[in-house]
Amino acid sequence: MRIIKSIIELKARIIIKEVNCVILQRKIYNKLLEWKEECKGTKAILIEGARRIGKSTVCEEFGKNEYRSCLITL
């Protein structure tokens, strides 16, 4: 019974983490779409933030979805 309870709690934490991650990615993704529309390719963008929060991941997804080709330098 104790093991089952631990597994259920772990799954709940993972689901909550996934939901939070998706929400954050949508917010930054929308900001990137706004930047794309505003600048129309005339300005670069610098994304700064804490380590390991998904900056590179969301940039890769944005590049794949919104452009024919993209280059991301870390």
N, C-alpha and C positions, 0 to 999 in steps of 0.2 A: 504494500500500500504506500509506503514511504517513497519508494522508487518511482511509482506512477505519479505521485504528487509532484516530485521533483521534475520529472519529464514534462508534465503539464505546465509548471511554472516556467521552465526553460523555453518551451514553445511559445508561451505568452510573451516573454521578454523578446524573443526573436521577432515575433509578429509586430510588436510595438516598435521595435527598432526599424524594421522594414518600412512601416507606415511613416515614421518620422523622416526617414531618409528620402522617401518618395516626395514628401511634402517639400523638403528643402530643395531637392533637385528641381521641382516644378517652379519654385520661386526664382531660383537663379537662372533657370532656363528661360523663363519669361523676361527676366532682365536682359539676358543675352539677345533675345529676339528684339526687344526695344532698342538695344544698342545697334543691332544690325540695320534696323529700319532708319534710325536717326542718322547714322554715319554713312550709310551706303558705300562702305568700303574705303572711306577716306581716313579713318583713324584706327589705330591698334587698340587693343584692350589688355589691361593687366589685371589679373585676378589674384588677390592676396587673401590669406586667411590662415587659420590654424592648420596644423599638420593632420593629415589623414581624415579629412572630412568630405572628400569626394570632388575636389576642385578639378583634378585631371579627368576624372571619369565623366563628369557632366560636360566638360569641354570637348572631350572625344565624341560623346554622343551628339552634342550640338554640331560639331564639325561634320560628322557622318550624315546627319539628317538635313542640314541646312546648306551644305556646300558640295560641289562635285569632288573637291580634294581639299585637304587641310594639313597643316604642319603644326605640331605642338612641341615646343621645346621646354624642357624642365630644368 
